């Protein structure tokens, strides 16, 4: 699944999202330039919750 994360803007944001998804049991591929995150290994509700818990506002892409 893929999300747009418009409030992700720097390397720290990228690392925060990657850590949140990893902690939840999935893997994240972050495209910082286009502000998109591709996630494997989690159901959509858990993936979105993990991104929100990290302080970001994901939108389905």
HTML snippet that shows the backbone in 3Dmol.js (N, CA, C, O; Angstrom):
<script src="https://3Dmol.org/build/3Dmol-min.js"></script>
<div id="view" style="width:600px;height:400px;position:relative"></div>
<script>
const pdb = `
ATOM      1  N   UNK A   1       0.831  -1.160   0.000  1.00  0.00           N
ATOM      2  CA  UNK A   1       0.000   0.000   0.000  1.00  0.00           C
ATOM      3  C   UNK A   1       0.882   1.231   0.000  1.00  0.00           C
ATOM      4  O   UNK A   1       2.030   1.188   0.442  1.00  0.00           O
ATOM      5  N   UNK A   2       0.344   2.314  -0.493  1.00  0.00           N
ATOM      6  CA  UNK A   2       1.119   3.543  -0.595  1.00  0.00           C
ATOM      7  C   UNK A   2       0.317   4.698  -0.016  1.00  0.00           C
ATOM      8  O   UNK A   2      -0.901   4.779  -0.169  1.00  0.00           O
ATOM      9  N   UNK A   3       1.041   5.589   0.655  1.00  0.00           N
ATOM     10  CA  UNK A   3       0.427   6.771   1.256  1.00  0.00           C
ATOM     11  C   UNK A   3       1.151   8.026   0.807  1.00  0.00           C
ATOM     12  O   UNK A   3       2.364   8.018   0.598  1.00  0.00           O
ATOM     13  N   UNK A   4       0.394   9.102   0.661  1.00  0.00           N
ATOM     14  CA  UNK A   4       0.968  10.434   0.533  1.00  0.00           C
ATOM     15  C   UNK A   4       1.092  10.957   1.963  1.00  0.00           C
ATOM     16  O   UNK A   4       0.180  10.803   2.775  1.00  0.00           O
ATOM     17  N   UNK A   5       2.230  11.576   2.254  1.00  0.00           N
ATOM     18  CA  UNK A   5       2.438  12.146   3.582  1.00  0.00           C
ATOM     19  C   UNK A   5       2.929  13.586   3.367  1.00  0.00           C
ATOM     20  O   UNK A   5       4.133  13.843   3.381  1.00  0.00           O
ATOM     21  N   UNK A   6       1.995  14.516   3.170  1.00  0.00           N
ATOM     22  CA  UNK A   6       2.380  15.880   2.803  1.00  0.00           C
ATOM     23  C   UNK A   6       3.189  16.622   3.854  1.00  0.00           C
ATOM     24  O   UNK A   6       3.910  17.560   3.516  1.00  0.00           O
ATOM     25  N   UNK A   7       3.089  16.226   5.128  1.00  0.00           N
ATOM     26  CA  UNK A   7       3.839  16.924   6.161  1.00  0.00           C
ATOM     27  C   UNK A   7       5.202  16.290   6.450  1.00  0.00           C
ATOM     28  O   UNK A   7       5.837  16.633   7.447  1.00  0.00           O
ATOM     29  N   UNK A   8       5.657  15.378   5.599  1.00  0.00           N
ATOM     30  CA  UNK A   8       6.989  14.776   5.690  1.00  0.00           C
ATOM     31  C   UNK A   8       7.923  15.622   4.831  1.00  0.00           C
ATOM     32  O   UNK A   8       7.702  15.763   3.629  1.00  0.00           O
ATOM     33  N   UNK A   9       8.974  16.191   5.445  1.00  0.00           N
ATOM     34  CA  UNK A   9       9.779  17.142   4.675  1.00  0.00           C
ATOM     35  C   UNK A   9      11.293  16.992   4.791  1.00  0.00           C
ATOM     36  O   UNK A   9      12.029  17.695   4.098  1.00  0.00           O
ATOM     37  N   UNK A  10      11.779  16.085   5.658  1.00  0.00           N
ATOM     38  CA  UNK A  10      13.231  16.028   5.846  1.00  0.00           C
ATOM     39  C   UNK A  10      13.680  14.604   6.185  1.00  0.00           C
ATOM     40  O   UNK A  10      12.865  13.690   6.311  1.00  0.00           O
ATOM     41  N   UNK A  11      14.971  14.446   6.325  1.00  0.00           N
ATOM     42  CA  UNK A  11      15.530  13.145   6.664  1.00  0.00           C
ATOM     43  C   UNK A  11      15.069  12.635   8.018  1.00  0.00           C
ATOM     44  O   UNK A  11      14.904  11.428   8.201  1.00  0.00           O
ATOM     45  N   UNK A  12      14.860  13.529   8.965  1.00  0.00           N
ATOM     46  CA  UNK A  12      14.368  13.119  10.278  1.00  0.00           C
ATOM     47  C   UNK A  12      12.951  12.571  10.160  1.00  0.00           C
ATOM     48  O   UNK A  12      12.612  11.578  10.802  1.00  0.00           O
ATOM     49  N   UNK A  13      12.122  13.217   9.340  1.00  0.00           N
ATOM     50  CA  UNK A  13      10.757  12.724   9.100  1.00  0.00           C
ATOM     51  C   UNK A  13      10.811  11.315   8.512  1.00  0.00           C
ATOM     52  O   UNK A  13      10.093  10.417   8.952  1.00  0.00           O
ATOM     53  N   UNK A  14      11.665  11.139   7.521  1.00  0.00           N
ATOM     54  CA  UNK A  14      11.822   9.837   6.861  1.00  0.00           C
ATOM     55  C   UNK A  14      12.198   8.772   7.882  1.00  0.00           C
ATOM     56  O   UNK A  14      11.597   7.698   7.918  1.00  0.00           O
ATOM     57  N   UNK A  15      13.191   9.071   8.708  1.00  0.00           N
ATOM     58  CA  UNK A  15      13.650   8.108   9.712  1.00  0.00           C
ATOM     59  C   UNK A  15      12.550   7.801  10.727  1.00  0.00           C
ATOM     60  O   UNK A  15      12.402   6.653  11.148  1.00  0.00           O
ATOM     61  N   UNK A  16      11.790   8.800  11.116  1.00  0.00           N
ATOM     62  CA  UNK A  16      10.705   8.592  12.081  1.00  0.00           C
ATOM     63  C   UNK A  16       9.650   7.643  11.535  1.00  0.00           C
ATOM     64  O   UNK A  16       9.170   6.759  12.245  1.00  0.00           O
ATOM     65  N   UNK A  17       9.293   7.829  10.274  1.00  0.00           N
ATOM     66  CA  UNK A  17       8.285   6.964   9.657  1.00  0.00           C
ATOM     67  C   UNK A  17       8.825   5.555   9.481  1.00  0.00           C
ATOM     68  O   UNK A  17       8.125   4.585   9.772  1.00  0.00           O
ATOM     69  N   UNK A  18      10.062   5.428   9.007  1.00  0.00           N
ATOM     70  CA  UNK A  18      10.652   4.099   8.849  1.00  0.00           C
ATOM     71  C   UNK A  18      10.695   3.357  10.178  1.00  0.00           C
ATOM     72  O   UNK A  18      10.393   2.164  10.228  1.00  0.00           O
ATOM     73  N   UNK A  19      11.065   4.042  11.249  1.00  0.00           N
ATOM     74  CA  UNK A  19      11.129   3.413  12.573  1.00  0.00           C
ATOM     75  C   UNK A  19       9.735   3.006  13.057  1.00  0.00           C
ATOM     76  O   UNK A  19       9.564   1.922  13.616  1.00  0.00           O
ATOM     77  N   UNK A  20       8.745   3.867  12.843  1.00  0.00           N
ATOM     78  CA  UNK A  20       7.375   3.559  13.282  1.00  0.00           C
ATOM     79  C   UNK A  20       6.833   2.328  12.573  1.00  0.00           C
ATOM     80  O   UNK A  20       6.208   1.471  13.197  1.00  0.00           O
ATOM     81  N   UNK A  21       7.071   2.241  11.271  1.00  0.00           N
ATOM     82  CA  UNK A  21       6.587   1.091  10.507  1.00  0.00           C
ATOM     83  C   UNK A  21       7.343  -0.176  10.903  1.00  0.00           C
ATOM     84  O   UNK A  21       6.744  -1.244  11.028  1.00  0.00           O
ATOM     85  N   UNK A  22       8.638  -0.059  11.096  1.00  0.00           N
ATOM     86  CA  UNK A  22       9.439  -1.206  11.518  1.00  0.00           C
ATOM     87  C   UNK A  22       8.991  -1.714  12.887  1.00  0.00           C
ATOM     88  O   UNK A  22       8.867  -2.922  13.088  1.00  0.00           O
ATOM     89  N   UNK A  23       8.751  -0.813  13.815  1.00  0.00           N
ATOM     90  CA  UNK A  23       8.294  -1.176  15.153  1.00  0.00           C
ATOM     91  C   UNK A  23       6.941  -1.890  15.098  1.00  0.00           C
ATOM     92  O   UNK A  23       6.663  -2.779  15.902  1.00  0.00           O
ATOM     93  N   UNK A  24       6.111  -1.487  14.139  1.00  0.00           N
ATOM     94  CA  UNK A  24       4.783  -2.105  13.984  1.00  0.00           C
ATOM     95  C   UNK A  24       4.866  -3.457  13.273  1.00  0.00           C
ATOM     96  O   UNK A  24       3.877  -4.188  13.215  1.00  0.00           O
ATOM     97  N   UNK A  25       6.049  -3.794  12.729  1.00  0.00           N
ATOM     98  CA  UNK A  25       6.229  -5.098  12.100  1.00  0.00           C
ATOM     99  C   UNK A  25       6.258  -5.097  10.591  1.00  0.00           C
ATOM    100  O   UNK A  25       6.213  -6.161   9.973  1.00  0.00           O
ATOM    101  N   UNK A  26       6.331  -3.927   9.983  1.00  0.00           N
ATOM    102  CA  UNK A  26       6.352  -3.844   8.521  1.00  0.00           C
ATOM    103  C   UNK A  26       7.646  -3.237   8.021  1.00  0.00           C
ATOM    104  O   UNK A  26       8.574  -2.997   8.793  1.00  0.00           O
ATOM    105  N   UNK A  27       7.699  -2.994   6.727  1.00  0.00           N
ATOM    106  CA  UNK A  27       8.829  -2.310   6.113  1.00  0.00           C
ATOM    107  C   UNK A  27       8.304  -1.135   5.302  1.00  0.00           C
ATOM    108  O   UNK A  27       7.224  -1.201   4.714  1.00  0.00           O
ATOM    109  N   UNK A  28       9.076  -0.068   5.279  1.00  0.00           N
ATOM    110  CA  UNK A  28       8.661   1.146   4.580  1.00  0.00           C
ATOM    111  C   UNK A  28       9.727   1.551   3.569  1.00  0.00           C
ATOM    112  O   UNK A  28      10.924   1.494   3.853  1.00  0.00           O
ATOM    113  N   UNK A  29       9.279   1.956   2.399  1.00  0.00           N
ATOM    114  CA  UNK A  29      10.147   2.556   1.394  1.00  0.00           C
ATOM    115  C   UNK A  29       9.665   4.000   1.262  1.00  0.00           C
ATOM    116  O   UNK A  29       8.543   4.250   0.823  1.00  0.00           O
ATOM    117  N   UNK A  30      10.518   4.940   1.644  1.00  0.00           N
ATOM    118  CA  UNK A  30      10.127   6.344   1.684  1.00  0.00           C
ATOM    119  C   UNK A  30      10.713   7.092   0.496  1.00  0.00           C
ATOM    120  O   UNK A  30      11.917   7.040   0.244  1.00  0.00           O
ATOM    121  N   UNK A  31       9.842   7.789  -0.231  1.00  0.00           N
ATOM    122  CA  UNK A  31      10.233   8.671  -1.331  1.00  0.00           C
ATOM    123  C   UNK A  31      10.023  10.091  -0.815  1.00  0.00           C
ATOM    124  O   UNK A  31       8.939  10.659  -0.946  1.00  0.00           O
ATOM    125  N   UNK A  32      11.074  10.654  -0.227  1.00  0.00           N
ATOM    126  CA  UNK A  32      10.972  11.953   0.418  1.00  0.00           C
ATOM    127  C   UNK A  32      10.638  13.058  -0.589  1.00  0.00           C
ATOM    128  O   UNK A  32       9.842  13.949  -0.296  1.00  0.00           O
ATOM    129  N   UNK A  33      11.246  12.995  -1.767  1.00  0.00           N
ATOM    130  CA  UNK A  33      11.031  14.037  -2.779  1.00  0.00           C
ATOM    131  C   UNK A  33       9.555  14.164  -3.155  1.00  0.00           C
ATOM    132  O   UNK A  33       9.038  15.272  -3.297  1.00  0.00           O
ATOM    133  N   UNK A  34       8.883  13.022  -3.315  1.00  0.00           N
ATOM    134  CA  UNK A  34       7.470  13.030  -3.703  1.00  0.00           C
ATOM    135  C   UNK A  34       6.528  12.877  -2.512  1.00  0.00           C
ATOM    136  O   UNK A  34       5.308  12.848  -2.672  1.00  0.00           O
ATOM    137  N   UNK A  35       7.110  12.781  -1.316  1.00  0.00           N
ATOM    138  CA  UNK A  35       6.350  12.661  -0.069  1.00  0.00           C
ATOM    139  C   UNK A  35       5.384  11.478  -0.091  1.00  0.00           C
ATOM    140  O   UNK A  35       4.198  11.604   0.214  1.00  0.00           O
ATOM    141  N   UNK A  36       5.937  10.332  -0.461  1.00  0.00           N
ATOM    142  CA  UNK A  36       5.156   9.089  -0.512  1.00  0.00           C
ATOM    143  C   UNK A  36       5.869   8.000   0.277  1.00  0.00           C
ATOM    144  O   UNK A  36       7.097   7.970   0.367  1.00  0.00           O
ATOM    145  N   UNK A  37       5.069   7.114   0.842  1.00  0.00           N
ATOM    146  CA  UNK A  37       5.597   5.988   1.614  1.00  0.00           C
ATOM    147  C   UNK A  37       4.908   4.722   1.128  1.00  0.00           C
ATOM    148  O   UNK A  37       3.680   4.647   1.120  1.00  0.00           O
ATOM    149  N   UNK A  38       5.690   3.726   0.722  1.00  0.00           N
ATOM    150  CA  UNK A  38       5.165   2.415   0.351  1.00  0.00           C
ATOM    151  C   UNK A  38       5.436   1.475   1.513  1.00  0.00           C
ATOM    152  O   UNK A  38       6.549   1.430   2.037  1.00  0.00           O
ATOM    153  N   UNK A  39       4.414   0.721   1.915  1.00  0.00           N
ATOM    154  CA  UNK A  39       4.522  -0.124   3.095  1.00  0.00           C
ATOM    155  C   UNK A  39       4.174  -1.565   2.747  1.00  0.00           C
ATOM    156  O   UNK A  39       3.197  -1.833   2.047  1.00  0.00           O
ATOM    157  N   UNK A  40       4.990  -2.485   3.248  1.00  0.00           N
ATOM    158  CA  UNK A  40       4.746  -3.921   3.108  1.00  0.00           C
ATOM    159  C   UNK A  40       4.704  -4.537   4.496  1.00  0.00           C
ATOM    160  O   UNK A  40       5.385  -4.086   5.417  1.00  0.00           O
ATOM    161  N   UNK A  41       3.887  -5.582   4.628  1.00  0.00           N
ATOM    162  CA  UNK A  41       3.879  -6.373   5.846  1.00  0.00           C
ATOM    163  C   UNK A  41       2.900  -5.928   6.919  1.00  0.00           C
ATOM    164  O   UNK A  41       2.877  -6.507   8.005  1.00  0.00           O
ATOM    165  N   UNK A  42       2.089  -4.910   6.640  1.00  0.00           N
ATOM    166  CA  UNK A  42       1.088  -4.457   7.605  1.00  0.00           C
ATOM    167  C   UNK A  42      -0.254  -4.278   6.913  1.00  0.00           C
ATOM    168  O   UNK A  42      -0.305  -3.965   5.723  1.00  0.00           O
ATOM    169  N   UNK A  43      -1.339  -4.476   7.652  1.00  0.00           N
ATOM    170  CA  UNK A  43      -2.638  -4.172   7.069  1.00  0.00           C
ATOM    171  C   UNK A  43      -2.785  -2.646   7.027  1.00  0.00           C
ATOM    172  O   UNK A  43      -2.142  -1.944   7.807  1.00  0.00           O
ATOM    173  N   UNK A  44      -3.619  -2.133   6.130  1.00  0.00           N
ATOM    174  CA  UNK A  44      -3.725  -0.678   5.948  1.00  0.00           C
ATOM    175  C   UNK A  44      -4.051   0.100   7.224  1.00  0.00           C
ATOM    176  O   UNK A  44      -3.486   1.170   7.447  1.00  0.00           O
ATOM    177  N   UNK A  45      -4.936  -0.408   8.050  1.00  0.00           N
ATOM    178  CA  UNK A  45      -5.300   0.317   9.266  1.00  0.00           C
ATOM    179  C   UNK A  45      -4.103   0.438  10.204  1.00  0.00           C
ATOM    180  O   UNK A  45      -3.879   1.504  10.779  1.00  0.00           O
ATOM    181  N   UNK A  46      -3.340  -0.623  10.366  1.00  0.00           N
ATOM    182  CA  UNK A  46      -2.166  -0.592  11.258  1.00  0.00           C
ATOM    183  C   UNK A  46      -1.084   0.311  10.691  1.00  0.00           C
ATOM    184  O   UNK A  46      -0.436   1.044  11.439  1.00  0.00           O
ATOM    185  N   UNK A  47      -0.878   0.269   9.368  1.00  0.00           N
ATOM    186  CA  UNK A  47       0.138   1.113   8.738  1.00  0.00           C
ATOM    187  C   UNK A  47      -0.207   2.586   8.937  1.00  0.00           C
ATOM    188  O   UNK A  47       0.652   3.383   9.315  1.00  0.00           O
ATOM    189  N   UNK A  48      -1.450   2.941   8.685  1.00  0.00           N
ATOM    190  CA  UNK A  48      -1.875   4.331   8.845  1.00  0.00           C
ATOM    191  C   UNK A  48      -1.749   4.762  10.303  1.00  0.00           C
ATOM    192  O   UNK A  48      -1.302   5.875  10.581  1.00  0.00           O
ATOM    193  N   UNK A  49      -2.133   3.903  11.226  1.00  0.00           N
ATOM    194  CA  UNK A  49      -2.029   4.223  12.650  1.00  0.00           C
ATOM    195  C   UNK A  49      -0.574   4.452  13.058  1.00  0.00           C
ATOM    196  O   UNK A  49      -0.285   5.363  13.834  1.00  0.00           O
ATOM    197  N   UNK A  50       0.331   3.639  12.544  1.00  0.00           N
ATOM    198  CA  UNK A  50       1.749   3.785  12.887  1.00  0.00           C
ATOM    199  C   UNK A  50       2.295   5.124  12.397  1.00  0.00           C
ATOM    200  O   UNK A  50       3.063   5.779  13.101  1.00  0.00           O
ATOM    201  N   UNK A  51       1.902   5.525  11.199  1.00  0.00           N
ATOM    202  CA  UNK A  51       2.359   6.816  10.667  1.00  0.00           C
ATOM    203  C   UNK A  51       1.781   7.956  11.503  1.00  0.00           C
ATOM    204  O   UNK A  51       2.481   8.920  11.814  1.00  0.00           O
ATOM    205  N   UNK A  52       0.514   7.844  11.862  1.00  0.00           N
ATOM    206  CA  UNK A  52      -0.117   8.885  12.695  1.00  0.00           C
ATOM    207  C   UNK A  52       0.538   8.952  14.078  1.00  0.00           C
ATOM    208  O   UNK A  52       0.746  10.040  14.616  1.00  0.00           O
ATOM    209  N   UNK A  53       0.858   7.804  14.644  1.00  0.00           N
ATOM    210  CA  UNK A  53       1.516   7.770  15.951  1.00  0.00           C
ATOM    211  C   UNK A  53       2.895   8.433  15.901  1.00  0.00           C
ATOM    212  O   UNK A  53       3.378   8.950  16.908  1.00  0.00           O
ATOM    213  N   UNK A  54       3.524   8.414  14.726  1.00  0.00           N
ATOM    214  CA  UNK A  54       4.820   9.057  14.549  1.00  0.00           C
ATOM    215  C   UNK A  54       4.674  10.582  14.368  1.00  0.00           C
ATOM    216  O   UNK A  54       5.669  11.305  14.319  1.00  0.00           O
ATOM    217  N   UNK A  55       3.418  11.056  14.272  1.00  0.00           N
ATOM    218  CA  UNK A  55       3.180  12.492  14.194  1.00  0.00           C
ATOM    219  C   UNK A  55       2.893  13.039  12.817  1.00  0.00           C
ATOM    220  O   UNK A  55       2.999  14.244  12.588  1.00  0.00           O
ATOM    221  N   UNK A  56       2.526  12.152  11.885  1.00  0.00           N
ATOM    222  CA  UNK A  56       2.287  12.592  10.511  1.00  0.00           C
ATOM    223  C   UNK A  56       0.846  12.308  10.085  1.00  0.00           C
ATOM    224  O   UNK A  56       0.109  11.584  10.755  1.00  0.00           O
ATOM    225  N   UNK A  57       0.473  12.895   8.961  1.00  0.00           N
ATOM    226  CA  UNK A  57      -0.916  12.786   8.459  1.00  0.00           C
ATOM    227  C   UNK A  57      -0.942  12.069   7.114  1.00  0.00           C
ATOM    228  O   UNK A  57      -0.894  12.717   6.069  1.00  0.00           O
ATOM    229  N   UNK A  58      -1.017  10.728   7.128  1.00  0.00           N
ATOM    230  CA  UNK A  58      -1.022   9.979   5.871  1.00  0.00           C
ATOM    231  C   UNK A  58      -2.357  10.075   5.152  1.00  0.00           C
ATOM    232  O   UNK A  58      -3.415  10.182   5.772  1.00  0.00           O
ATOM    233  N   UNK A  59      -2.279  10.034   3.832  1.00  0.00           N
ATOM    234  CA  UNK A  59      -3.470   9.996   2.971  1.00  0.00           C
ATOM    235  C   UNK A  59      -3.269   8.848   1.992  1.00  0.00           C
ATOM    236  O   UNK A  59      -2.172   8.714   1.449  1.00  0.00           O
ATOM    237  N   UNK A  60      -4.269   8.018   1.740  1.00  0.00           N
ATOM    238  CA  UNK A  60      -4.104   6.961   0.750  1.00  0.00           C
ATOM    239  C   UNK A  60      -3.687   7.558  -0.605  1.00  0.00           C
ATOM    240  O   UNK A  60      -4.236   8.570  -1.040  1.00  0.00           O
ATOM    241  N   UNK A  61      -2.724   6.926  -1.255  1.00  0.00           N
ATOM    242  CA  UNK A  61      -2.238   7.432  -2.553  1.00  0.00           C
ATOM    243  C   UNK A  61      -2.918   6.726  -3.699  1.00  0.00           C
ATOM    244  O   UNK A  61      -2.636   7.020  -4.861  1.00  0.00           O
TER     245      UNK A  61
END
`;
const viewer = $3Dmol.createViewer("view");
viewer.addModel(pdb, "pdb");
viewer.setStyle({}, {cartoon: {color: "spectrum"}});
viewer.zoomTo();
viewer.render();
</script>
